[in-house]
Amino acid sequence: MRSSRYSRAQASTPTFLIFAAVACATLLAIAHIFETFGHLPPCELCLSQRDGYWAAFWAAMIGIGATRFWRRAPRGFAVLLGLIFLAETMLAAYHAGVEWKWWAGPTACTGTHATITAADMSSLLKGVKVHMVRCDQAAWRWLGLSMAGWNALCALGLTVASFAAASVRIRR
């Protein structure tokens, strides 16, 4: 006979995998909404941050499937998600720091040492506007934080939640 403590502990981690997948899908949808309806094109760092959420989404989905075959899968995948979200937190914090000018960003999207190709020059001469989305300029802020800052907070919360879910003890 199983104790109620066992069933609660076992249910909490797979539930977390579902929560993580939904959270990733929601954050990706929000980014898409800002891009499509808010007309805020993403910079290079923004696109890199989306990759982290896609990786976490698929890790959570695979973890949900693996739960049927491997009893310890939820814990392992929660740790994996924690590591992915930790990397996401660090990337988002780096991006927010670039926006606040605390450190230099990548040359590809901050305008420093930018190279202009012959094709770019030709486009400029034809009157085509070449627009580079800059990583060091926040396109939107709310309560003093840019999207990168809010992303850092969301990713940090998901990191803590992932490691907390991984620490839930599953008893026989």
TINU-967839 format. One record per residue: residue number from 1; x, y, z negated of N, C-alpha, C, O in turn. Coordinates in steps of 0.02 Angstrom, whole numbers, always signed. Each point is the difference from the previous one (the first is absolute). Layout:
<nodes>
+-----+--------+--------+--------+--------+--------+--------+--------+--------+--------+--------+--------+--------+
:  nr :     nx :     ny :     nz :    cax :    cay :    caz :     cx :     cy :     cz :     ox :     oy :     oz :
+-----+--------+--------+--------+--------+--------+--------+--------+--------+--------+--------+--------+--------+
: NUM :      X :      Y :      Z :      X :      Y :      Z :      X :      Y :      Z :      X :      Y :      Z :
...
+-----+--------+--------+--------+--------+--------+--------+--------+--------+--------+--------+--------+--------+
</nodes>
This chain:
<nodes>
+-----+--------+--------+--------+--------+--------+--------+--------+--------+--------+--------+--------+--------+
:  nr :     nx :     ny :     nz :    cax :    cay :    caz :     cx :     cy :     cz :     ox :     oy :     oz :
+-----+--------+--------+--------+--------+--------+--------+--------+--------+--------+--------+--------+--------+
:   1 :    +42 :    -59 :     +0 :    -42 :    +59 :     +0 :    +44 :    +62 :     +0 :    +48 :     +4 :    -39 :
:   2 :    -63 :    +43 :    +81 :    +38 :    +61 :     +6 :    -26 :    +52 :    -49 :    -60 :     +6 :    -11 :
:   3 :   +106 :    +31 :    -17 :    -21 :    +54 :    -45 :    -19 :    +61 :    +41 :    +19 :     +6 :    +58 :
:   4 :    -56 :    +38 :    -88 :    -21 :    +60 :    +35 :    +60 :    +45 :    +13 :     +1 :    +38 :    +48 :
:   5 :    +50 :    -42 :    -91 :    +60 :    +41 :    +10 :    +36 :    -22 :    +64 :    +25 :    +43 :    +37 :
:   6 :    -23 :   -107 :    -22 :    +32 :    -26 :    +61 :    -36 :    +28 :    +61 :    +32 :    +25 :    +46 :
:   7 :    -96 :    -30 :    -44 :    -37 :    +21 :    +60 :     +5 :    +75 :    +11 :     +1 :    +23 :    +57 :
:   8 :     +1 :    +17 :   -111 :     +8 :    +72 :     +7 :    +68 :    +17 :    +28 :     +6 :    +41 :    +46 :
:   9 :    +46 :    -73 :    -72 :    +68 :    +14 :    +23 :     +9 :    -21 :    +72 :    +31 :    +35 :    +40 :
:  10 :    -58 :    -93 :    -22 :     +8 :    -25 :    +67 :    -38 :    +44 :    +50 :    +23 :    +11 :    +55 :
:  11 :    -81 :    +14 :    -75 :    -40 :    +40 :    +46 :    +28 :    +70 :     +9 :    -11 :    +30 :    +53 :
:  12 :    +48 :     -4 :   -102 :    +22 :    +69 :     +6 :    +52 :    +10 :    +54 :     -2 :    +51 :    +35 :
:  13 :    +48 :    -97 :    -25 :    +52 :    +10 :    +49 :    -26 :     -7 :    +71 :    +15 :    +44 :    +41 :
:  14 :    -54 :    -96 :    -22 :    -27 :     -1 :    +68 :    -46 :    +60 :    +13 :     -1 :    +26 :    +56 :
:  15 :    -35 :     -4 :   -106 :    -41 :    +60 :     +8 :    +44 :    +59 :    +16 :    -18 :    +43 :    +39 :
:  16 :    +77 :    -41 :    -71 :    +46 :    +55 :    +15 :    +22 :     -2 :    +73 :     +7 :    +53 :    +31 :
:  17 :     +4 :   -112 :     -3 :    +20 :     -3 :    +70 :    -54 :    +29 :    +46 :    +16 :    +34 :    +48 :
:  18 :    -78 :    -47 :    -64 :    -55 :    +30 :    +38 :     +0 :    +75 :     -9 :     -8 :    +38 :    +48 :
:  19 :    +17 :    -15 :   -111 :     +3 :    +71 :    -14 :    +57 :    +33 :    +39 :     -9 :    +54 :    +29 :
:  20 :    +67 :    -86 :    -27 :    +58 :    +28 :    +35 :    -14 :     +6 :    +75 :    +18 :    +51 :    +31 :
:  21 :    -48 :   -102 :     -2 :    -16 :     +2 :    +72 :    -50 :    +56 :    +15 :     +8 :    +36 :    +49 :
:  22 :    -59 :    -29 :    -92 :    -49 :    +53 :    +10 :    +32 :    +69 :    -10 :    -15 :    +47 :    +38 :
:  23 :    +59 :    -40 :    -88 :    +34 :    +63 :    -12 :    +43 :    +20 :    +60 :     +0 :    +58 :    +20 :
:  24 :    +36 :   -107 :     +7 :    +43 :    +14 :    +59 :    -43 :    +21 :    +60 :    +16 :    +49 :    +34 :
:  25 :    -70 :    -85 :    -22 :    -44 :    +16 :    +56 :    -30 :    +70 :     -9 :     -7 :    +38 :    +48 :
:  26 :    -12 :    -22 :   -110 :    -29 :    +65 :    -14 :    +51 :    +56 :    +12 :    -17 :    +51 :    +31 :
:  27 :    +78 :    -59 :    -56 :    +51 :    +51 :     +9 :    +19 :     +8 :    +74 :    +11 :    +56 :    +23 :
:  28 :     -8 :   -110 :    +14 :    +13 :     +5 :    +72 :    -58 :    +35 :    +35 :    +11 :    +39 :    +46 :
:  29 :    -73 :    -53 :    -66 :    -58 :    +33 :    +30 :     +1 :    +75 :    -15 :    -16 :    +41 :    +43 :
:  30 :    +34 :    -23 :   -104 :     +4 :    +71 :    -18 :    +53 :    +35 :    +43 :    -12 :    +56 :    +24 :
:  31 :    +69 :    -87 :    -15 :    +52 :    +29 :    +43 :    -26 :    +10 :    +71 :    +13 :    +51 :    +32 :
:  32 :    -49 :   -101 :     -7 :    -28 :     +4 :    +68 :    -53 :    +56 :     +4 :     -3 :    +36 :    +50 :
:  33 :    -37 :    -28 :   -102 :    -50 :    +53 :     -1 :    +33 :    +69 :     +1 :    -22 :    +44 :    +37 :
:  34 :    +74 :    -35 :    -77 :    +36 :    +63 :     +0 :    +30 :    +14 :    +70 :     -1 :    +57 :    +23 :
:  35 :    +26 :   -108 :     +9 :    +30 :     +8 :    +66 :    -53 :    +15 :    +53 :     +8 :    +46 :    +40 :
:  36 :    -62 :    -85 :    -40 :    -51 :     +6 :    +52 :    -46 :    +60 :    -10 :     -8 :    +41 :    +46 :
:  37 :    -22 :    -36 :   -104 :    -50 :    +52 :    -12 :    +30 :    +64 :    -30 :    -27 :    +54 :    +10 :
:  38 :    +82 :    -61 :    -45 :    +33 :    +59 :    -28 :    +51 :    +31 :    +46 :    +27 :    +53 :    -14 :
:  39 :    -15 :    -87 :    +70 :    +48 :    +23 :    +51 :    +69 :    +13 :    -31 :    +32 :    +51 :    +15 :
:  40 :    -10 :    -97 :    -59 :    +65 :     +5 :    -32 :    +43 :    -58 :    +25 :     -2 :    -54 :    -29 :
:  41 :    +41 :    +65 :    +82 :    +41 :    -55 :    +26 :    +54 :    -20 :    -50 :    +27 :    +43 :    -36 :
:  42 :    -12 :   -107 :    +32 :    +50 :    -24 :    -48 :    +72 :    +13 :    +24 :    +13 :     +0 :    +60 :
:  43 :    +31 :    +10 :   -107 :    +71 :     +6 :    +16 :    +31 :    -70 :     -3 :    -34 :    -49 :    -13 :
:  44 :    +99 :    +46 :    +25 :    +36 :    -65 :     -1 :     -6 :    -34 :    -68 :    -11 :    -61 :     -3 :
:  45 :    +19 :    +99 :    -51 :     -4 :    -30 :    -66 :    -70 :    -23 :    -17 :     -9 :    -51 :    -34 :
:  46 :    -41 :    +88 :    +57 :    -70 :    -20 :    -11 :    -14 :    -68 :    +33 :    -32 :    -44 :    -29 :
:  47 :    +57 :    +36 :    +89 :    -11 :    -63 :    +36 :    +37 :    -57 :    -35 :    -25 :    -56 :     -2 :
:  48 :    +84 :    +70 :    -25 :    +37 :    -51 :    -37 :    -38 :    -22 :    -62 :     +0 :    -58 :    -19 :
:  49 :    -33 :   +106 :    -13 :    -39 :    -16 :    -60 :    -59 :    -45 :    +16 :    -19 :    -42 :    -40 :
:  50 :    -10 :    +52 :    +98 :    -56 :    -44 :    +21 :    +24 :    -72 :     +8 :    -37 :    -47 :    -14 :
:  51 :    +97 :    +39 :    +38 :    +27 :    -68 :     +9 :     +1 :    -38 :    -66 :    -13 :    -60 :     -2 :
:  52 :    +29 :    +95 :    -52 :     +1 :    -32 :    -66 :    -69 :    -26 :    -20 :     -7 :    -55 :    -27 :
:  53 :    -44 :    +95 :    +41 :    -68 :    -22 :    -17 :    -23 :    -57 :    +45 :    -37 :    -44 :    -23 :
:  54 :    +59 :    +44 :    +86 :    -18 :    -57 :    +43 :    +33 :    -63 :    -26 :    -31 :    -53 :     -1 :
:  55 :    +94 :    +58 :    -19 :    +35 :    -58 :    -27 :    -34 :    -26 :    -63 :     -9 :    -60 :     -9 :
:  56 :    -11 :   +106 :    -35 :    -33 :    -19 :    -62 :    -69 :    -31 :    +15 :    -20 :    -48 :    -32 :
:  57 :    -16 :    +77 :    +80 :    -65 :    -27 :    +18 :     +6 :    -73 :    +23 :    -38 :    -43 :    -23 :
:  58 :    +85 :    +29 :    +67 :     +7 :    -68 :    +26 :    +28 :    -47 :    -53 :    -19 :    -59 :     -2 :
:  59 :    +62 :    +84 :    -41 :    +24 :    -42 :    -56 :    -57 :    -19 :    -46 :     -4 :    -57 :    -22 :
:  60 :    -41 :   +104 :     +8 :    -58 :    -14 :    -42 :    -46 :    -50 :    +34 :    -26 :    -46 :    -33 :
:  61 :    +15 :    +54 :    +97 :    -45 :    -46 :    +36 :    +30 :    -71 :     +2 :    -37 :    -49 :    -11 :
:  62 :   +101 :    +44 :    +23 :    +32 :    -66 :     -1 :     -2 :    -29 :    -70 :    -11 :    -60 :     -9 :
:  63 :    +20 :   +102 :    -41 :     -4 :    -22 :    -70 :    -69 :    -26 :    -18 :     -6 :    -50 :    -36 :
:  64 :    -45 :    +82 :    +61 :    -68 :    -22 :    -12 :    -10 :    -70 :    +29 :    -29 :    -44 :    -32 :
:  65 :    +54 :    +34 :    +93 :     -5 :    -67 :    +31 :    +42 :    -52 :    -35 :    -21 :    -57 :     -7 :
:  66 :    +81 :    +77 :    -14 :    +45 :    -48 :    -33 :    -25 :    -21 :    -69 :    +20 :    -52 :    -25 :
:  67 :    -64 :    +91 :     -5 :    -27 :    -16 :    -66 :    -37 :    -67 :     +1 :     -1 :    -35 :    -51 :
:  68 :    -27 :    +18 :   +107 :    -37 :    -64 :     +4 :    +46 :    -60 :     -3 :    -21 :    -55 :    -20 :
:  69 :    +85 :    +64 :    +39 :    +45 :    -57 :     +5 :    +55 :     -1 :    -53 :    +29 :    -53 :    -13 :
:  70 :    -16 :   +109 :    -16 :    +56 :     +5 :    -47 :    -23 :    +39 :    -61 :    -18 :    +58 :     +5 :
:  71 :    +19 :    -91 :    -62 :    -26 :    +29 :    -61 :    +36 :    +63 :    -21 :    -30 :    +46 :    -29 :
:  72 :    +95 :    -43 :    +42 :    +40 :    +58 :    -22 :     +5 :    +54 :    +55 :    +36 :    +49 :     -9 :
:  73 :    -70 :    -58 :    +63 :     +2 :    +49 :    +54 :    -20 :    +70 :    -21 :    +33 :    +48 :    +19 :
:  74 :    -86 :    -40 :    -58 :    -20 :    +68 :    -19 :    +56 :    +38 :    -36 :    +11 :    +59 :    +14 :
:  75 :    +22 :    -93 :    -60 :    +54 :    +34 :    -37 :    +57 :    +18 :    +48 :    +26 :    +56 :     -3 :
:  76 :     -6 :   -101 :    +45 :    +55 :    +13 :    +47 :    -17 :    +57 :    +48 :    +42 :    +43 :    +14 :
:  77 :   -103 :    -44 :    +11 :    -20 :    +53 :    +47 :    -10 :    +66 :    -36 :    +10 :    +53 :    +30 :
:  78 :    -30 :    -54 :    -93 :     -5 :    +62 :    -38 :    +69 :    +31 :     -9 :     +8 :    +61 :     +4 :
:  79 :    +42 :   -102 :    -17 :    +69 :    +25 :     -5 :    +22 :    +28 :    +67 :    +30 :    +55 :     +3 :
:  80 :    -43 :    -91 :    +51 :    +17 :    +24 :    +67 :    -33 :    +67 :    +14 :    +32 :    +46 :    +25 :
:  81 :    -96 :    -41 :    -41 :    -36 :    +64 :    +10 :    +31 :    +55 :    -43 :     +6 :    +57 :    +22 :
:  82 :    +13 :    -74 :    -83 :    +32 :    +50 :    -43 :    +63 :    +27 :    +31 :    +14 :    +60 :     -4 :
:  83 :    +26 :   -104 :    +34 :    +61 :    +22 :    +33 :    -14 :    +43 :    +62 :    +34 :    +49 :    +12 :
:  84 :    -84 :    -69 :    +26 :    -19 :    +40 :    +60 :    -25 :    +68 :    -22 :    +19 :    +51 :    +29 :
:  85 :    -62 :    -50 :    -80 :    -27 :    +64 :    -24 :    +55 :    +43 :    -32 :     -3 :    +61 :     +3 :
:  86 :    +52 :    -93 :    -35 :    +56 :    +38 :    -28 :    +40 :    +34 :    +55 :    +19 :    +58 :     -6 :
:  87 :     -6 :    -94 :    +61 :    +34 :    +30 :    +57 :    -42 :    +56 :    +30 :    +27 :    +52 :    +20 :
:  88 :    -93 :    -62 :    -17 :    -45 :    +52 :    +25 :     +2 :    +62 :    -45 :     +0 :    +56 :    +25 :
:  89 :     +2 :    -66 :    -91 :     +5 :    +55 :    -47 :    +63 :    +40 :    +12 :     -1 :    +61 :     +1 :
:  90 :    +56 :    -97 :     +7 :    +64 :    +34 :    +10 :     +1 :    +39 :    +66 :    +25 :    +56 :     +3 :
:  91 :    -52 :    -85 :    +51 :     -3 :    +34 :    +64 :    -45 :    +62 :     -4 :    +18 :    +53 :    +26 :
:  92 :    -75 :    -60 :    -58 :    -46 :    +57 :     -6 :    +30 :    +55 :    -43 :     -7 :    +60 :    +15 :
:  93 :    +41 :    -79 :    -69 :    +33 :    +50 :    -43 :    +56 :    +35 :    +38 :    +11 :    +60 :     -7 :
:  94 :    +26 :    -98 :    +47 :    +52 :    +29 :    +43 :    -31 :    +51 :    +47 :    +26 :    +55 :     +8 :
:  95 :    -82 :    -73 :    +24 :    -33 :    +45 :    +47 :    -25 :    +63 :    -36 :     +8 :    +55 :    +26 :
:  96 :    -37 :    -64 :    -84 :    -23 :    +59 :    -39 :    +59 :    +44 :    -18 :     -6 :    +62 :     +3 :
:  97 :    +63 :    -91 :    -21 :    +59 :    +39 :    -15 :    +26 :    +38 :    +60 :    +25 :    +56 :     -6 :
:  98 :    -30 :    -87 :    +65 :    +20 :    +34 :    +62 :    -46 :    +61 :    +11 :    +23 :    +53 :    +19 :
:  99 :    -88 :    -62 :    -31 :    -47 :    +56 :     +8 :    +14 :    +57 :    -49 :     -9 :    +58 :    +17 :
: 100 :    +30 :    -75 :    -78 :    +15 :    +50 :    -50 :    +71 :    +28 :     +8 :    +21 :    +43 :    -38 :
: 101 :    +16 :    -68 :    +89 :    +68 :    +21 :    +14 :    +48 :    -17 :    -57 :    +50 :    +35 :    -11 :
: 102 :    -64 :    -90 :    -25 :    +45 :    -23 :    -53 :    +60 :    -35 :    +30 :    +54 :     +0 :    -30 :
: 103 :    -62 :    -30 :    +88 :    +55 :    -33 :    +35 :    -16 :     +1 :    +75 :    -56 :    +14 :    +21 :
: 104 :   +107 :    -28 :    +18 :     -8 :     +2 :    +73 :    -38 :    -62 :    +24 :     +7 :    -55 :    -27 :
: 105 :    -47 :    +66 :    +77 :    -37 :    -55 :    +31 :    +37 :    -26 :    +61 :    +54 :    +23 :    +16 :
: 106 :    -84 :    -71 :    +18 :    +31 :    -27 :    +60 :     +4 :    +54 :    +55 :    -45 :    +41 :     +6 :
: 107 :    +99 :    -42 :    +32 :     +8 :    +51 :    +51 :    -52 :     -6 :    +56 :    -12 :    +48 :    +36 :
: 108 :    -17 :   -106 :    -28 :    -50 :    -11 :    +53 :    -62 :    +43 :    -10 :    -34 :    +16 :    +49 :
: 109 :    +18 :     +2 :   -111 :    -62 :    +37 :     -9 :     +6 :    +61 :    -45 :    -50 :    +27 :    -23 :
: 110 :   +111 :     -5 :     +9 :     +8 :    +61 :    -39 :    +26 :    +57 :    +41 :     +4 :    +57 :    -24 :
: 111 :    +15 :    -71 :    +86 :    +22 :    +53 :    +45 :    +74 :    +16 :     -5 :    +25 :    +40 :    +39 :
: 112 :    +10 :    -71 :    -85 :    +72 :    +13 :     -5 :    +37 :    -46 :    +47 :    -14 :    -60 :     +3 :
: 113 :    +59 :    +87 :    +34 :    +40 :    -38 :    +48 :    -43 :    -37 :    +51 :    +16 :    -55 :    +21 :
: 114 :    -72 :    +86 :     -1 :    -43 :    -32 :    +49 :    +32 :     +3 :    +69 :    +29 :    +50 :    +19 :
: 115 :    -34 :   -104 :    +17 :    +26 :     -2 :    +68 :    -57 :     +9 :    +49 :    -54 :    -28 :     -9 :
: 116 :    +67 :    +66 :    +60 :    -51 :    +11 :    +51 :    +25 :    -34 :    +63 :    +56 :    +14 :    +24 :
: 117 :    -96 :    -57 :     +3 :    +19 :    -37 :    +60 :    -18 :    +41 :    +63 :    -34 :    +51 :     -4 :
: 118 :    +59 :    -74 :    +60 :    -15 :    +33 :    +64 :    -75 :     -2 :    +14 :    -28 :    +47 :    +28 :
: 119 :     -5 :   -102 :    -48 :    -72 :     -6 :    +10 :    -37 :    +52 :    -42 :    -50 :    +29 :    +22 :
: 120 :    +74 :    -17 :    -84 :    -31 :    +52 :    -42 :     +8 :    +69 :    +31 :    -46 :    +40 :     +0 :
: 121 :   +106 :    -27 :    +26 :    +13 :    +65 :    +32 :    -45 :     +9 :    +61 :    -27 :    +54 :    +12 :
: 122 :    +20 :   -108 :    +27 :    -43 :     +2 :    +59 :    -72 :    +14 :    -19 :    -34 :    +39 :    +33 :
: 123 :    +11 :    -71 :    -87 :    -69 :    +12 :    -24 :     -9 :    +71 :    -22 :    -51 :    +31 :    +13 :
: 124 :   +101 :     -4 :    -48 :     -4 :    +70 :    -23 :     -3 :    +48 :    +59 :    -38 :    +48 :     -1 :
: 125 :    +77 :    -62 :    +53 :     +0 :    +43 :    +59 :    -67 :     -4 :    +38 :    -20 :    +49 :    +32 :
: 126 :    -14 :   -105 :    -37 :    -65 :     -9 :    +33 :    -56 :    +30 :    -41 :    -58 :     +1 :    +22 :
: 127 :    +73 :    +22 :    -82 :    -51 :    +30 :    -43 :    -33 :    -49 :    -47 :    -47 :    +19 :    -36 :
: 128 :    +70 :    -81 :    +34 :    -28 :    -49 :    -46 :    +28 :    +13 :    -69 :    +61 :     +6 :     -8 :
: 129 :   -103 :     -2 :    -41 :    +23 :    +12 :    -68 :    +24 :    -66 :    -31 :    -36 :    -50 :     +0 :
: 130 :    +97 :    +51 :    -24 :    +28 :    -57 :    -35 :     -9 :    +13 :    -74 :    +31 :    +46 :    -27 :
: 131 :    -71 :    -86 :     -6 :    -15 :    +11 :    -71 :    +28 :    -57 :    -42 :    -16 :    -59 :    +11 :
: 132 :    +58 :    +77 :    -58 :    +28 :    -49 :    -45 :    -34 :     +9 :    -68 :     -2 :    +55 :    -27 :
: 133 :    -26 :   -109 :     +1 :    -30 :     +2 :    -66 :    +57 :     -5 :    -50 :    +37 :    -48 :     -1 :
: 134 :    -32 :    +99 :    -41 :    +57 :     +4 :    -46 :    -16 :    -36 :    -65 :    -55 :     +6 :    -28 :
: 135 :   +105 :    -42 :     +4 :     -6 :    -37 :    -63 :     +9 :    +45 :    -61 :    -21 :    -17 :    -55 :
: 136 :    +52 :    +75 :    +65 :    +15 :    +44 :    -56 :    -52 :    +55 :    -10 :    +11 :    +45 :    -40 :
: 137 :    -67 :    -49 :    +75 :    -54 :    +48 :     -9 :    -65 :    -38 :    -14 :    -24 :    -38 :    +43 :
: 138 :     -3 :    +48 :   -101 :    -62 :    -33 :    -19 :    -57 :    +29 :    +42 :    -10 :    +61 :     +0 :
: 139 :    -27 :   -104 :    +33 :    -55 :    +23 :    +42 :    -63 :    +14 :    -42 :    -45 :    +36 :    +23 :
: 140 :    +43 :    -63 :    -84 :    -61 :     +5 :    -41 :    +20 :     -9 :    -72 :    +42 :    -43 :    -16 :
: 141 :    -72 :    +81 :    -28 :    +12 :     -8 :    -73 :    -67 :     +5 :    -36 :    -45 :    +36 :    +20 :
: 142 :    +41 :    -73 :    -74 :    -58 :     +2 :    -44 :    +26 :     -5 :    -71 :    +37 :    -46 :    -16 :
: 143 :    -57 :    +92 :    -26 :    +23 :     +4 :    -69 :    +76 :     +2 :     -4 :    +30 :    -28 :    -47 :
: 144 :     +1 :    +60 :    +95 :    +72 :     +9 :     +1 :    +40 :    -57 :    +29 :    +61 :     +6 :     +7 :
: 145 :    -94 :    -61 :     +9 :    +36 :    -58 :    +28 :    -18 :    -10 :    +73 :    -57 :     +9 :    +21 :
: 146 :   +107 :    -26 :    +18 :    -11 :    -16 :    +71 :    -25 :    -72 :     +6 :     -7 :    -35 :    -50 :
: 147 :     -7 :    +15 :   +110 :    -21 :    -69 :    +11 :    +55 :    -49 :    -22 :    -15 :    -53 :    -26 :
: 148 :    +78 :    +72 :    +38 :    +55 :    -43 :    -22 :     +1 :     -5 :    -77 :    +13 :    -54 :    -27 :
: 149 :    -26 :   +109 :     -7 :     -2 :     -2 :    -73 :    -57 :    -43 :    -26 :     +9 :    -39 :    -47 :
: 150 :    -67 :    +46 :    +77 :    -57 :    -42 :    -20 :    +14 :    -73 :    +16 :    -18 :    -45 :    -39 :
: 151 :    +50 :    +33 :    +95 :    +17 :    -69 :    +18 :    +49 :    -29 :    -51 :     -5 :    -59 :    -18 :
: 152 :    +52 :    +99 :     -5 :    +48 :    -24 :    -51 :    -37 :    -20 :    -63 :    +16 :    -51 :    -31 :
: 153 :    -65 :    +91 :    +10 :    -39 :    -17 :    -60 :    -42 :    -63 :    +10 :     -2 :    -43 :    -44 :
: 154 :    -31 :    +37 :   +102 :    -39 :    -60 :    +14 :    +44 :    -62 :     +2 :    -17 :    -52 :    -29 :
: 155 :    +74 :    +57 :    +62 :    +45 :    -57 :     +5 :    +29 :    -18 :    -68 :    +10 :    -59 :    -16 :
: 156 :     +3 :   +110 :    -26 :    +25 :    -14 :    -67 :    -53 :    -38 :    -41 :    +16 :    -47 :    -35 :
: 157 :    -78 :    +69 :    +40 :    -55 :    -35 :    -34 :     -7 :    -72 :    +23 :    -11 :    -45 :    -40 :
: 158 :    +17 :    +35 :   +106 :     -4 :    -68 :    +27 :    +60 :    -42 :    -21 :     -6 :    -61 :     -9 :
: 159 :    +64 :    +93 :     +2 :    +59 :    -36 :    -24 :    -11 :    -26 :    -70 :    +12 :    -59 :    -15 :
: 160 :    -34 :   +104 :    -29 :    -13 :    -19 :    -70 :    -54 :    -54 :     -4 :     +7 :    -48 :    -37 :
: 161 :    -60 :    +56 :    +76 :    -54 :    -49 :     -1 :    +24 :    -68 :    +26 :    -21 :    -52 :    -25 :
: 162 :    +65 :    +53 :    +75 :    +25 :    -63 :    +27 :    +41 :    -38 :    -52 :     -9 :    -60 :     -9 :
: 163 :    +55 :    +95 :    -23 :    +42 :    -33 :    -50 :    -41 :    -20 :    -62 :    +14 :    -50 :    -32 :
: 164 :    -66 :    +89 :    +16 :    -45 :    -20 :    -55 :    -38 :    -63 :    +18 :     -8 :    -45 :    -41 :
: 165 :    -15 :    +40 :   +104 :    -36 :    -59 :    +22 :    +47 :    -61 :     +1 :    -21 :    -55 :    -16 :
: 166 :    +84 :    +66 :    +33 :    +48 :    -54 :     +2 :    +16 :    -25 :    -71 :    +21 :    -58 :     -9 :
: 167 :    -29 :   +101 :    -40 :    +18 :    -19 :    -68 :    -57 :    -37 :    -37 :    +10 :    -25 :    -55 :
: 168 :    -69 :    +22 :    +86 :    -56 :    -35 :    -30 :    +19 :    -74 :     -5 :    +20 :    -31 :    +49 :
: 169 :    -26 :     +5 :   -107 :    +21 :    -70 :    -13 :    -57 :    -47 :    +20 :    -57 :     +7 :    -22 :
: 170 :    +74 :    -56 :    +63 :    -49 :    -51 :    +19 :    +15 :    -62 :    -41 :    +54 :    -29 :     +4 :
: 171 :   -102 :     +8 :    -43 :     +8 :    -58 :    -44 :    -39 :    -59 :    +28 :    -48 :     +8 :    +38 :
: 172 :    +71 :    -67 :    -57 :    -36 :    -62 :    +20 :    -59 :    -13 :    -45 :    -35 :    -49 :     +9 :
+-----+--------+--------+--------+--------+--------+--------+--------+--------+--------+--------+--------+--------+
</nodes>
